[in-house]
Amino acid sequence: MRSTRRSSLDITHLPWDSELFGIKVYQVSENVTLTPARLPRLIKELLDNQVDLLYYLHDAKRSRDVYTLTASGFRFIDTRIVLNIELKSAKITDTVPWFQLVKRNAGQVNLKPLIAMSKDLAATSRFSADRLLKKTLILKMYKTWILKSLEFEMADYWFGLGTPSDPFTFVTFKTIRPGEVSLSLIATRRDLRRKGYGSALLRHAFQALLAKKVNRVRVGMQLTNTKALAFYEKMGFRSVGSWYIFHWHR
Ligand SMILES: CC(C)(COP(=O)(O)OP(=O)(O)OC[C@H]1O[C@@H](n2cnc3c(N)ncnc32)[C@H](O)[C@@H]1OP(=O)(O)O)[C@@H](O)C(=O)NCCC(=O)NCCS
């Protein structure tokens, strides 16, 4: 989630997560590796600053450090895998109706099916794998994420299948840099899964993104979500790296 403040040891305050969970949440900044030599100073700083929860992604290539991390109170949550796809123009033959939401028509979307899908997104998230976090707050997090995506605060592109009044699959993307987006949220209504809808929507979304000069999509996900992994791999996404997700709680 969005971050603001940086402390001396490359940890970043996460105001959104802090407000939601009602505790002080930080993350270890990107590209910072917690080596065994660095840990004692970091733990002291976390305690001095009364940090309640720290997120950390540790490069899976450095598996030798895992023992020291767990011995220092870092809880292993899951493995994060990042996948990429280079977009290519293609002719689409799917006949299922699709739509794109923009600021102008976002208010017309029926929230009920989206909120129902937020439960599945919450259940497959890394937060649900941390039994110290309250399930109700994780649900609230995903519901808020969906609402803020409809306000285009947490999404730059929003596509759905069906109609705005009856969406049954949706996907959102956020710009990372010119020409590249990250796939943020995707879900198909539970009773309509495995019918080709998720892939049909991505095919439409990819062509619409190409028309906006976006040619690469990245997605970060949990390795334990094997269904979604099979889905992304079938769509042509390929893994570019993996990280161990750790949460440290005071
Ligand atoms: C991931 C998700 C969006 C896929 O949507 P979907 O509409 O069911 O996907 P499709 O029917 O287009 O599936 C396309 C392919 O993906 C793979 N796939 C999809 N669901 C699968 C499952 N449950 N088990 C194994 N493979 C699966 C299959 O290869 C499938 O092709 P096939 O049915 O011809 O074998 C859906 O499962 C979902 O909403 N999951 C919950 C939310 C979630 O996990 N989101 C991703 C967070 S990273």
PDBQT file of the ligand as one rigid body, heavy atoms in Angstrom, charges set to zero:
ROOT
HETATM    1  C1  LIG A 301      -7.929 -16.584 -10.860  1.00  0.00    +0.000 C 
HETATM    2  C2  LIG A 301      -9.356 -16.376 -11.408  1.00  0.00    +0.000 C 
HETATM    3  C3  LIG A 301      -9.573 -14.886 -11.644  1.00  0.00    +0.000 C 
HETATM    4  C4  LIG A 301      -9.481 -17.125 -12.750  1.00  0.00    +0.000 C 
HETATM    5  O1  LIG A 301     -10.727 -16.785 -13.336  1.00  0.00    +0.000 OA
HETATM    6  P1  LIG A 301     -11.563 -17.810 -14.232  1.00  0.00    +0.000 P 
HETATM    7  O2  LIG A 301     -12.653 -17.021 -14.884  1.00  0.00    +0.000 OA
HETATM    8  O3  LIG A 301     -11.982 -18.962 -13.433  1.00  0.00    +0.000 OA
HETATM    9  O4  LIG A 301     -10.442 -18.263 -15.292  1.00  0.00    +0.000 OA
HETATM   10  P2  LIG A 301     -10.597 -19.072 -16.673  1.00  0.00    +0.000 P 
HETATM   11  O5  LIG A 301     -11.860 -19.891 -16.656  1.00  0.00    +0.000 OA
HETATM   12  O6  LIG A 301     -10.427 -18.101 -17.784  1.00  0.00    +0.000 OA
HETATM   13  O7  LIG A 301      -9.325 -20.034 -16.581  1.00  0.00    +0.000 OA
HETATM   14  C5  LIG A 301      -8.335 -20.081 -17.604  1.00  0.00    +0.000 C 
HETATM   15  C6  LIG A 301      -7.311 -21.136 -17.265  1.00  0.00    +0.000 C 
HETATM   16  O8  LIG A 301      -6.683 -20.831 -15.995  1.00  0.00    +0.000 OA
HETATM   17  C7  LIG A 301      -6.394 -22.065 -15.300  1.00  0.00    +0.000 C 
HETATM   18  N1  LIG A 301      -7.241 -22.169 -14.111  1.00  0.00    +0.000 N 
HETATM   19  C8  LIG A 301      -8.246 -21.338 -13.752  1.00  0.00    +0.000 A 
HETATM   20  N2  LIG A 301      -8.797 -21.766 -12.583  1.00  0.00    +0.000 NA
HETATM   21  C9  LIG A 301      -8.141 -22.897 -12.244  1.00  0.00    +0.000 A 
HETATM   22  C10 LIG A 301      -8.267 -23.804 -11.160  1.00  0.00    +0.000 A 
HETATM   23  N3  LIG A 301      -9.199 -23.632 -10.214  1.00  0.00    +0.000 N 
HETATM   24  N4  LIG A 301      -7.437 -24.856 -11.106  1.00  0.00    +0.000 NA
HETATM   25  C11 LIG A 301      -6.499 -25.049 -12.054  1.00  0.00    +0.000 A 
HETATM   26  N5  LIG A 301      -6.337 -24.223 -13.137  1.00  0.00    +0.000 NA
HETATM   27  C12 LIG A 301      -7.148 -23.166 -13.210  1.00  0.00    +0.000 A 
HETATM   28  C13 LIG A 301      -6.764 -23.185 -16.258  1.00  0.00    +0.000 C 
HETATM   29  O9  LIG A 301      -5.631 -23.468 -17.056  1.00  0.00    +0.000 OA
HETATM   30  C14 LIG A 301      -7.864 -22.540 -17.099  1.00  0.00    +0.000 C 
HETATM   31  O10 LIG A 301      -8.013 -23.127 -18.354  1.00  0.00    +0.000 OA
HETATM   32  P3  LIG A 301      -8.873 -24.494 -18.519  1.00  0.00    +0.000 P 
HETATM   33  O11 LIG A 301     -10.151 -24.302 -17.733  1.00  0.00    +0.000 OA
HETATM   34  O12 LIG A 301      -9.075 -24.572 -20.004  1.00  0.00    +0.000 OA
HETATM   35  O13 LIG A 301      -8.020 -25.584 -17.965  1.00  0.00    +0.000 OA
HETATM   36  C15 LIG A 301     -10.427 -16.971 -10.432  1.00  0.00    +0.000 C 
HETATM   37  O14 LIG A 301     -10.038 -18.280 -10.061  1.00  0.00    +0.000 OA
HETATM   38  C16 LIG A 301     -10.668 -16.157  -9.164  1.00  0.00    +0.000 C 
HETATM   39  O15 LIG A 301     -11.496 -15.254  -9.141  1.00  0.00    +0.000 OA
HETATM   40  N6  LIG A 301      -9.952 -16.488  -8.061  1.00  0.00    +0.000 N 
HETATM   41  C17 LIG A 301     -10.127 -15.809  -6.762  1.00  0.00    +0.000 C 
HETATM   42  C18 LIG A 301      -9.428 -14.472  -6.733  1.00  0.00    +0.000 C 
HETATM   43  C19 LIG A 301      -7.939 -14.608  -7.041  1.00  0.00    +0.000 C 
HETATM   44  O16 LIG A 301      -7.269 -15.539  -6.584  1.00  0.00    +0.000 OA
HETATM   45  N7  LIG A 301      -7.408 -13.634  -7.808  1.00  0.00    +0.000 N 
HETATM   46  C20 LIG A 301      -6.000 -13.618  -8.171  1.00  0.00    +0.000 C 
HETATM   47  C21 LIG A 301      -5.214 -12.958  -7.106  1.00  0.00    +0.000 C 
HETATM   48  S1  LIG A 301      -3.488 -12.903  -7.554  1.00  0.00    +0.000 SA
ENDROOT
TORSDOF 0
